[in-house]
């Protein structure tokens, strides 16, 4: 188990909500969840945000999880500008890109090799759009998290389990493509891999199930 603190960087690639100029609710739910997943000495950096989205995101994270909000570092800077601005600055050789196409799997030994873990997020596209390709061009060393697509908060949580807790990837319990049941008439299949809890259920961000149900009802109402 590593006592070292790490920086988890989400290079933001989603568009703001056209009406509010803020982040969509599902993105904010995932970002808030990330703060509860990392270790107490670690931080989560949200890079390449629009200037209009940062104040509402900061307020949202503080309201959702006041005790962990201090771990959030939102910025308009892209990753290459953010690294030298850190205190202390981080060299690109100490950055690990979580890349589905990387030849090597993430392992506990990578805690000594890297200080920053970078995600091209949100990663949860179905089908995957390989958004990591833009970051791959920057030359960071990569590691993969297995063959099945994860949501970004799941990917971050899995990285933390491996890097900070020293758990091998194949020892983490997963559930693939789970069905989320809202009631006896309504359910939805999620096209991703999740960490599963002791009851065998996928670990979702708090509030995500209700958001999915509301979104499902909105979709039905559109017909």
Backbone as a ProteinNet text record, in pm:
[ID]
protein_1_A
[PRIMARY]
XXXXXXXXXXXXXXXXXXXXXXXXXXXXXXXXXXXXXXXXXXXXXXXXXXXXXXXXXXXXXXXXXXXXXXXXXXXXXXXXXXXXXXXXXXXXXXXXXXXXXXXXXXXXXXXXXXXXXXXXXXXXXXXXXXXXXXXXXXXXXXXXXXXXXXXXXXXXXXXXXXXXXXXXXXXXXXXXXXXXXXXXXXXXXXXXXXXXXXXXXXXXXXXXXXXXXXXXXXXXXXX
[TERTIARY]
85	0	88.5	56.3	137.4	81.7	172.5	132.4	146.1	198.7	222.6	90.7	83.8	-32.5	-11.4	-117.5	-110.2	-205.3	-178.2	-265.8	-335.6	-467.8	-548.6	-604.6	-572.5	-607.5	-709.4	-822.8	-926.1	-917.5	-868	-865.2	-1006.1	-1078	-1221	-1244.1	-1336.3	-1364	-1512.1	-1594	-1738.4	-1776.4	-1882.1	-1934	-2017.2	-2015.5	-2102.5	-2248.1	-2337.2	-2478.8	-2506.3	-2576.4	-2596.6	-2677.6	-2769.2	-2856.8	-2788.1	-2719.1	-2663.7	-2516.5	-2445.7	-2301.3	-2225.4	-2288.7	-2225.6	-2212.7	-2155.8	-2140.3	-2273	-2299.4	-2420.6	-2422.5	-2542.2	-2555.7	-2481	-2487.5	-2421.5	-2269.6	-2213.9	-2070.7	-2038.6	-2120.4	-2095.8	-2107.1	-2200.9	-2214.9	-2089	-2036.2	-1914.1	-1796.2	-1785.1	-1673.8	-1680.9	-1801	-1816.6	-1779.4	-1816.2	-1784.6	-1634	-1560.7	-1415.8	-1348.7	-1399.2	-1336.4	-1345.5	-1448.5	-1464.1	-1384.9	-1331.4	-1262.3	-1112.2	-1051.6	-906.4	-864.9	-737.5	-684.7	-680.6	-667	-672.7	-560.4	-448.8	-336.8	-334.8	-431.7	-436.1	-534.9	-529.1	-617.3	-664.8	-776.7	-833.5	-833.6	-768.8	-754.4	-841.4	-926.6	-1015	-960.8	-894	-827.8	-912.2	-877.3	-944.2	-1092.5	-1131	-1268.6	-1291	-1413.7	-1446.1	-1449	-1419	-1418.6	-1557.9	-1662.3	-1798.7	-1842.4	-1779.1	-1822.1	-1756.3	-1645.7	-1570.3	-1645.1	-1700.3	-1770.4	-1887	-1977.2	-2085.2	-2035.3	-1927.9	-1873.2	-1815.4	-1742.5	-1684.4	-1792.7	-1900.1	-2011.8	-2078.6	-2095.9	-2161.1	-2079.6	-1948.8	-1863.7	-1861.3	-1860.8	-1861.5	-1991	-2103.3	-2232.3	-2247.4	-2196.1	-2210.8	-2124.4	-2002.9	-1907	-1814.5	-1863.3	-1783.1	-1647.2	-1639.9	-1514	-1408	-1451.5	-1356.9	-1337.7	-1414.5	-1410.3	-1271.4	-1193	-1058.3	-963.5	-1002.3	-917.9	-936.5	-1033.7	-1063.6	-982	-925	-849.3	-902.2	-1004.1	-1055.7	-975.4	-948.9	-869.1	-904.2	-881.8	-899.1	-774.9	-664.9	-540.3	-551.3	-497.5	-482.3	-366.7	-355.1	-260	-115.8	-72	67.3	100.5	1.3	22.5	8.8	-72.1	-98.6	19.8	90.8	200.1	308.9	360	463.5	410.5	277.7	218.6	193.7	210.2	189	302.7	277.6	378.4	404.7	519.8	622.8	579.4	644.5	612.8	636.3	559.9	571.4	621.8	726.1	778.8	687.6	678.3	590.2	625.2	751.2	791.4	728.2	672.1	609	457	408.4	264.9	229.9	126.7	75.7	-59.4	-69.7	-195.9	-272	-393.6	-476.7	-534.4	-481.7	-504.9	-546.6	-667.9	-712.1	-619.1	-541	-451.9	-308.7	-283.1	-148.4	-113.1	12.7	50.6	57.5	79.9	99.5	-20.3	-52	-161.2	-109.8	-195	-154.8	-126.3	-26.5	15.9	58.9	55.7	96.1	235.7	327.1	463.2	466.5	360.1	355	343.5	315.6	311.3	447.1	554	688.4	730.8	668	709.5	640.1	517.6	437	385.4	362.4	301.9	163.5	138.6	13.2	-48.8	-180.5	-255.3	-358.7	-350.6	-424.1	-531	-650.4	-764.8	-820.5	-849	-914.3	-1063.1	-1119	-1257.7	-1349.9	-1479.3	-1538.4	-1508	-1474.2	-1441	-1564.1	-1677.3	-1791.1	-1874.1	-1816.2	-1893	-1931.9	-2049.3	-2094.1	-2150.7	-2080.4	-1951.8	-1835.8	-1723.3	-1609	-1560.7	-1523.3	-1478.3	-1326.8	-1255.5	-1110.4	-1068	-1130	-1090.8	-948.5	-898.4	-761.8	-660.6	-700.9	-608.5	-543	-619.7	-563.3	-451	-464.4	-360.7	-245.4	-276.4	-172.3	-66.4	-109.5	-16.4	88.2	60.3	150.6	268.4	266.5	383.4	392	283.7	287.3	293.9	362.1	363.7	224.3	180.7	44.2	33.2	-82.5	-122.2	-270.4	-310.2	-452.4	-514.3	-648.9	-726	-808.8	-765	-841.2	-917	-986.6	-1044	-1182	-1247.4	-1386.1	-1393.2	-1469.9	-1484.9	-1543.3	-1485.5	-1534.1	-1578.1	-1665.2	-1689	-1562.9	-1548.6	-1424.6	-1410	-1519.8	-1507.1	-1469.5	-1520.6	-1480	-1332	-1286.7	-1145.6	-1055.3	-1094.6	-1015.6	-1015.5	-1131.7	-1140.3	-1059.4	-1057.6	-978.7	-829.5	-789.9	-650.1	-608.1	-694.3	-662.9	-644.8	-733.5	-722.6	-588.4	-545	-419.4	-300	-299.5	-181.7	-168.7	-278.8	-270.8	-291.3	-376.1	-405.2	-323.3	-254	-167.6	-242	-363.4	-443.5	-419.4	-385.8	-368.8	-503.1	-497	-619.2	-709.9	-651.5	-734.8	-794	-763.4	-822.6	-940.7	-967.6	-1078.2	-1207	-1315.6	-1439.7	-1514.6	-1546	-1615.5	-1749.7	-1835.7	-1958.2	-1967	-1990.8	-1995.5	-2138.9	-2168.6	-2297.1	-2416.7	-2414.9	-2522.1	-2655.1	-2762.3	-2895.8	-2935.1	-2966.6	-3011.4	-3163.7	-3222.4	-3367.7	-3424.9	-3522.1	-3586.3	-3715	-3790.1	-3912.2	-3944	-4056.4	-4085	-4111	-4128.6	-4156.3	-4041	-3947.4	-3844.6	-3704.8	-3617.7	-3477.6	-3395.4	-3264.7	-3175.3	-3045.3	-2990.3	-2861.4	-2750.7	-2650.6	-2537.6	-2424.9	-2374.2	-2277.7	-2132.5	-2110.1	-1976	-1943.1	-1817.6	-1771.1	-1768.8	-1814.5	-1813.9	-1749.2	-1696.4	-1659.4	-1790.1	-1795	-1917.9	-1896.4	-2004.6	-1997.9	-2022	-2029	-2043.4	-2173.5	-2274.1	-2403.2	-2404.5	-2291.6	-2283	-2337.4	-2366.9	-2424.6	-2316.1	-2336.2	-2236.1	-2230	-2111.4	-2093.8	-2109.4	-2218.9	-2249.6	-2225.3	-2207.9	-2201	-2330.9	-2325.1	-2448.1	-2532.1	-2659.8	-2749.4	-2760.5	-2671.8	-2673.4	-2795.2	-2835.3	-2950.1	-3075.7	-3097	-3213	-3203.4	-3082.3	-3063.6	-3093.7	-3047.9	-3074.5	-3223.9	-3292.4	-3437.9	-3509.3	-3471	-3533.3	-3503.3	-3380.9	-3342.7	-3420.6	-3441.5	-3520.8	-3663.9	-3720.4	-3856.8	-3866.3	-3762.6	-3761.8	-3758.1	-3678.2	-3666.6	-3801.5	-3870.4	-4000	-4100.2	-4095.1	-4186.7	-4166.2	-4044.5	-4015.1	-4083.4	-4125.4	-4190.7	-4335.1
-119.5	0	124.5	219.5	339.9	451	517.3	631.9	761.7	752.6	867.6	923.5	1054.4	1113.8	1123.7	1105.2	1108	1212.9	1252.9	1345.5	1268.3	1269.2	1206.5	1319.3	1317.4	1428.7	1383	1452.1	1426.7	1536.7	1503.5	1601.1	1606.5	1711.4	1720.1	1732	1649.1	1646.2	1653.3	1685.8	1698.6	1843.4	1863.1	1997.1	2043.4	2172.7	2228.1	2217.8	2219.6	2227.4	2359.2	2350.2	2469.4	2577.4	2536	2633.3	2699.7	2619.5	2671.9	2709.5	2664.2	2681.6	2616.1	2521.1	2443	2298.7	2213.8	2073.7	2000	1901.8	1820.7	1749.2	1717.4	1659.3	1527.3	1441.6	1310.3	1326.4	1428.1	1454.5	1500.6	1591.6	1642.7	1531.1	1438.9	1326.5	1239.6	1212.1	1131.8	1206.3	1335.5	1412.2	1418.1	1435.1	1437.3	1302.4	1193.9	1059.7	1037.3	1091	1071.8	1122	1230.8	1289.3	1196.6	1113.2	1019.8	891.6	871.2	745.8	751.9	871.3	879.8	882.3	856.5	856.2	995.8	1006.4	1136.5	1231.7	1180.1	1266.8	1297.2	1243.6	1258.7	1367.5	1406.6	1511.3	1474.8	1537	1514.6	1647.8	1650.2	1771.6	1760.7	1859.5	1863	1969.7	1928.9	2021.8	2047.1	2155.2	2193.9	2224.6	2272	2315.1	2453.5	2484.6	2620.3	2709.1	2836.7	2928.1	2942.4	2926.5	2941	2822	2706.3	2585.7	2570.9	2642.1	2620	2667.8	2790.4	2832.2	2741.4	2703.4	2612.8	2473.7	2425.9	2295.8	2300.6	2406.1	2420	2421.6	2496.2	2502.3	2366.4	2298.7	2167	2065.7	2062	1965.9	1994.5	2122	2158.3	2116.7	2129.1	2091.2	1939.8	1869.9	1724	1653.9	1702.7	1633.1	1735.6	1809.3	1917.7	1873	1753.8	1708.7	1676	1645.2	1605.7	1713.1	1821.5	1922.8	1984.1	1987.1	2042.7	1960.6	1839.8	1755.8	1788	1872.7	1905.5	2025.7	2014.4	2124.9	2146.8	2232.6	2261.1	2372.7	2359	2458.4	2461.1	2575.1	2584.5	2535.1	2515.7	2473.9	2332.1	2305.1	2167	2100.5	1970.8	1893.8	1942.1	1974.7	2013.9	2147.4	2233.7	2359.8	2341.3	2243.9	2222.7	2159.2	2068.4	1996.2	2089.8	2184.9	2273.7	2375	2392.7	2487.7	2425.3	2294	2226.3	2258.9	2236.8	2262.6	2133.8	2068.6	2104.1	2065.2	2121.4	2083.1	1933.6	1876.7	1733.4	1716.2	1635.6	1606.8	1507.5	1520.5	1433.8	1285.7	1255.8	1115.9	1051.8	1134.5	1083.5	1074.9	1089.6	1084.4	951.4	885.6	761.2	790.6	764.3	778.1	646.5	650.7	530.4	513.3	412.9	398.9	255.9	236.3	100.7	29.7	104.8	44.4	27.9	60.2	43.2	-105.3	-140.2	-282.4	-341.2	-257.5	-308.7	-275.4	-367.4	-346.7	-269.1	-190.4	-117.5	-215.8	-182.9	-273.2	-190.8	-251	-177.4	-115.1	-178.4	-125.2	10.9	43.6	172.8	289.8	262.5	368.7	436.3	362.6	419.9	488.4	451.5	501.3	632.5	652.2	766.5	847.8	977	1067	1113.9	1109.4	1158.7	1048.6	1031.9	937.2	1016	1004	1090.8	1012.2	1072.4	1009.9	1106.3	1053.1	1132.3	1121.1	1199.7	1174.9	1288.8	1260.9	1137.2	1018.9	902.4	785.8	707	730.5	641.1	660.3	646.6	651.1	510.2	496.7	367.4	387.9	339.8	268.7	363.6	307.7	392.9	471.7	598.8	684.2	706.6	635.4	649.1	794.6	861.5	999.2	1006.3	894.2	892.2	917.5	901.9	919.8	1056.8	1161.7	1297.1	1309.1	1238.6	1242.1	1147.7	1041.1	945.9	1015.1	1112.5	1185.2	1263.4	1290.6	1372.8	1293.6	1161.9	1080.8	1027.6	1036.1	983.4	830.7	774.1	628.6	581.7	466.7	422.5	292.4	274.9	149.4	128.4	1.8	-24.4	-86.7	-85.8	-135.2	-257.7	-329.9	-446.1	-418.6	-520.9	-511.6	-448.2	-419.9	-373.5	-226.5	-149.1	-5.3	23.1	122.5	167.7	313	354.5	497.4	558.5	689.3	751.8	742.6	757.1	746.2	603.6	503.9	365.1	347.3	399.6	387.7	451.3	567.6	633.6	551.8	501.1	422.1	294.4	232.7	110.6	143.8	253.7	296.2	317.7	383.4	406.7	275.5	178.6	49.2	-17.1	-8.6	-71.8	6.4	136.6	219.3	251.8	293.2	335.2	219.4	122.6	11.7	-113.1	-114.4	-227.9	-354	-338.5	-453.8	-480.8	-603.2	-637.4	-624	-582	-557.7	-679.8	-798.4	-919.6	-965.2	-893.2	-925.2	-833.1	-735.7	-642.2	-703.5	-707.5	-767.4	-672.6	-720.4	-640.1	-701.5	-619	-665.8	-592.9	-668.1	-611.2	-596.4	-482.3	-454.9	-484.6	-429.2	-460.6	-396.4	-458.7	-402.8	-327.9	-200.7	-118.6	-121.3	-175	-188.1	-76.2	-4.7	105.1	58.5	-24.4	-84.1	-205.2	-269.9	-394.7	-372.6	-247	-217.7	-149.8	-89.7	-8	-51.7	-64.6	-97.7	-51.9	-48.8	-9	-86.6	-132	-200.1	-98.8	-100.8	-9	-77.1	-14.3	-80.7	-67.6	-76.6	-55.5	-160.3	-162.4	-242.6	-153.9	-209.9	-140.5	-228.3	-165.9	-240.4	-280	-401.5	-444.5	-446	-419	-418.4	-558.2	-570.5	-702	-770.4	-691.5	-749.2	-787.1	-766	-799	-691.6	-573.8	-465.6	-368	-301.7	-205.8	-83	-33.7	88.6	208.3	280.6	398.4	524.8	638.6	763.2	786.2	835	869.5	965.4	932.5	1014.9	973.7	885.4	848.6	763.2	673.3	589.2	674	771.2	859.3	942.3	986.3	1064.7	979.9	855.8	767.2	742.3	724.5	701	823.8	941.2	1064	1082.5	1050	1063.3	964.6	844.1	744.3	793.2	851.6	902.6	1019.8	1103.6	1214.4	1162.2	1055.2	995.7	938.4	870.5	813.3	923.6	1032.8	1143.2	1211.6	1195.9	1259.8	1189.7	1065.4	992.4	1036.4
0	0	0	-89.1	-100.5	-12.5	61.7	143.3	65.1	-54.4	-140.4	-196.1	-212.2	-276.3	-426.8	-503	-648.7	-704.2	-826.6	-897.4	-1009.3	-1004.1	-1108.4	-1194.4	-1323	-1411.1	-1515.2	-1517.8	-1616.8	-1722	-1839.5	-1948.8	-2007.4	-1972.1	-2001.4	-2152	-2204.1	-2347.9	-2380.4	-2280.7	-2303.7	-2330.7	-2407.9	-2431.8	-2311.5	-2284.9	-2181.4	-2225.2	-2127.8	-2158.1	-2232.2	-2344.7	-2428.1	-2356.7	-2270.9	-2204.1	-2084.4	-2003.3	-1877.9	-1888.2	-1992.4	-2007.4	-1892.7	-1827.8	-1721.7	-1769.7	-1686.3	-1722.8	-1709.8	-1796.3	-1781.9	-1647	-1598.8	-1465.5	-1452.4	-1553.3	-1539.8	-1528.3	-1594.4	-1582.3	-1440.2	-1387.4	-1252.1	-1148.2	-1167.3	-1074.8	-1075.3	-1194.6	-1202.2	-1139.3	-1165.9	-1111.4	-958.5	-904.8	-758.9	-698.8	-767.2	-718	-710.7	-807.6	-810.7	-683	-629.4	-510.3	-389.9	-385.9	-273.9	-294.6	-415	-446.7	-422.5	-434.8	-422.5	-276.1	-252.8	-116.7	-57.5	74.5	142.7	105.3	55.8	16.7	-132.9	-204.5	-349.8	-389.8	-516.9	-568.3	-707.6	-748.1	-880.5	-954	-1069.9	-1148.5	-1273.5	-1292.7	-1409.1	-1502.8	-1610.7	-1700.3	-1825.1	-1895.6	-2021.4	-2003.3	-1886	-1864.3	-1925.1	-1959.1	-2000.8	-1876.8	-1894.8	-1780.9	-1720.1	-1802.5	-1750.6	-1666.3	-1686.8	-1614.7	-1478.5	-1452.6	-1329.1	-1204.2	-1199.9	-1076.9	-1038.3	-1132.7	-1091	-1052.7	-1117.6	-1080	-939	-907.1	-773.4	-666.8	-692	-596.5	-583	-694.4	-695.6	-614.9	-638	-567.4	-417.7	-380.3	-238.5	-171.1	-243.5	-187.1	-178.7	-278.8	-283.6	-179.3	-162.4	-75.9	-11.1	89.3	147.8	199.1	256.5	316.5	211.9	88.5	-16.1	-122.2	-114.5	-220	-235.8	-128.7	-136.3	-221.1	-256.5	-342.4	-489.5	-522.8	-661.7	-707.7	-828.2	-887.6	-1029.3	-1045.3	-1179.9	-1246.4	-1376	-1446.3	-1594.7	-1656.8	-1801.7	-1875.8	-1805.2	-1869.8	-1925.4	-2043.6	-2090.2	-2017.5	-2030.1	-1951.7	-1968.5	-2089.7	-2108.8	-2044.2	-2027.5	-1955.7	-1805.4	-1766.2	-1624.4	-1551.9	-1617.3	-1551.6	-1497.6	-1577.1	-1521.9	-1422	-1418.2	-1323.3	-1187.1	-1177.1	-1049.9	-953.1	-824.1	-721.9	-643.8	-665.7	-764.2	-905.5	-1008.1	-1146.4	-1168.1	-1259.8	-1289.1	-1431.8	-1447.3	-1580.2	-1651.9	-1781.4	-1860.5	-1845.2	-1811.2	-1794.7	-1671.8	-1581	-1458.9	-1472.9	-1596.5	-1623.9	-1689.6	-1637.5	-1695.7	-1760.9	-1889.7	-1961.5	-1954.5	-1901.1	-1899.9	-2039.2	-2109.4	-2253.6	-2285.8	-2338.1	-2372.6	-2470	-2546.2	-2645.4	-2595.5	-2470.2	-2415.4	-2407	-2429.5	-2425.7	-2285.7	-2183.6	-2047.6	-1959.9	-1868.2	-1774	-1652.5	-1592.2	-1472.8	-1359.2	-1276.5	-1169.4	-1048.1	-928.3	-808.1	-817.2	-891.8	-905.2	-974.2	-1047.4	-1116.1	-1018.9	-891.8	-790.9	-776.1	-800.1	-790.2	-919.6	-1029.3	-1160.8	-1198.6	-1148	-1191.7	-1073	-1100.4	-1001.9	-1044.6	-1175.2	-1232.5	-1317.7	-1303.8	-1386.4	-1465.3	-1596.8	-1688.7	-1763.5	-1771.4	-1837.9	-1943.1	-2059.6	-2164	-2147.4	-2057.5	-2018.3	-2058.3	-2057.9	-2006.2	-2100.3	-2043.7	-2124.9	-2168.3	-2103.8	-2119	-2243.5	-2360.6	-2484.2	-2525.9	-2583.5	-2634.9	-2775	-2880.4	-2873.3	-2843.2	-2794.1	-2761.6	-2883.4	-2860.9	-2970.3	-2968.5	-2882.7	-2871.6	-2854.2	-2757.3	-2729.3	-2675.3	-2624.1	-2571.9	-2682.6	-2808.8	-2920.9	-2917.8	-2880.2	-2876.2	-2773	-2660.9	-2557.9	-2592.6	-2662.7	-2703.4	-2788.2	-2867.4	-2955.3	-2876.2	-2749.2	-2668.3	-2612.4	-2629	-2596	-2454.7	-2377.1	-2241	-2243.6	-2144.7	-2129.4	-2087.4	-2138.4	-2114	-2036.9	-1974	-1910.6	-1939.7	-1949.8	-1971.3	-1846.6	-1844.7	-1729.4	-1766.5	-1867.9	-1910.7	-2039.5	-2092.1	-2226.5	-2236.2	-2123.2	-2127.2	-2088.4	-2165.4	-2142.2	-2004.2	-1935.9	-1804.6	-1813.1	-1722.5	-1704	-1643.1	-1653.8	-1606	-1455.8	-1382.4	-1236.9	-1196.2	-1269.5	-1242.3	-1272	-1386.5	-1423.6	-1318.4	-1269.5	-1166.3	-1037.6	-997.4	-875.7	-883.4	-1000.9	-1020.7	-1012.7	-1076.1	-1068.4	-923.4	-845.8	-705	-630.9	-656.5	-587.2	-618.2	-743.4	-783.2	-728.6	-749.7	-720	-571.5	-508.1	-367.8	-270.4	-308.9	-218.2	-247.5	-362.5	-396	-437.9	-491.2	-533.2	-681.9	-716.3	-857.7	-930.4	-1057.4	-1133.7	-1137.8	-1151.8	-1164.2	-1030.8	-923.9	-793.3	-759.1	-844.4	-820.7	-876.8	-799.5	-848.8	-942.7	-1062.3	-1161.9	-1198.9	-1253.1	-1317.7	-1451.2	-1557.8	-1692.2	-1741	-1800.4	-1865.2	-1773.5	-1652.7	-1557.8	-1599	-1556.5	-1575	-1447.8	-1462.3	-1349.6	-1350.1	-1243	-1234.4	-1148.7	-1204.8	-1133	-1064.1	-1131	-1076.5	-1163.3	-1140.6	-1212	-1361.3	-1400.6	-1541.2	-1614.5	-1539	-1601.2	-1558.2	-1656	-1629.9	-1749.9	-1729.8	-1838.5	-1825.6	-1938.8	-1936.8	-1961.2	-1875.5	-1887	-1965.8	-2070.8	-2160	-2114.2	-1983.3	-1928.6	-1822.5	-1784.1	-1670.6	-1546.2	-1434.1	-1305.8	-1200.6	-1096.7	-975.9	-907.6	-856.4	-787.8	-636.7	-565.4	-419.7	-364.2	-232.6	-168.7	-206.9	-246.5	-287.6	-435.5	-502.7	-644.3	-736.3	-681.6	-760.9	-806	-920.2	-967.7	-878.4	-856.5	-777.6	-870.6	-854.7	-934.1	-850.9	-914.8	-837.9	-761.8	-639.8	-568.7	-651.9	-666.4	-745.6	-891.3	-938.9	-1080.9	-1116.1	-1027.9	-1059.4	-1078.7	-990.5	-1004	-1131.4	-1164.9	-1286.7	-1410.4	-1411.5	-1524.6	-1541.5	-1427.6	-1432.7	-1489	-1442.2	-1492.3	-1640.3	-1680.6	-1820.6	-1907.5	-1855.4	-1927.3	-1946.3	-1842.2	-1851.9	-1949.8	-1952.1	-2048.8	-2191.3	-2211.7	-2345.3	-2389.1	-2298.1	-2331.2	-2363.4	-2286.4	-2309.4	-2442.5	-2499.9	-2628.6	-2745.2	-2723.2	-2831.7	-2849
[MASK]
+++++++++++++++++++++++++++++++++++++++++++++++++++++++++++++++++++++++++++++++++++++++++++++++++++++++++++++++++++++++++++++++++++++++++++++++++++++++++++++++++++++++++++++++++++++++++++++++++++++++++++++++++++++++++++++++

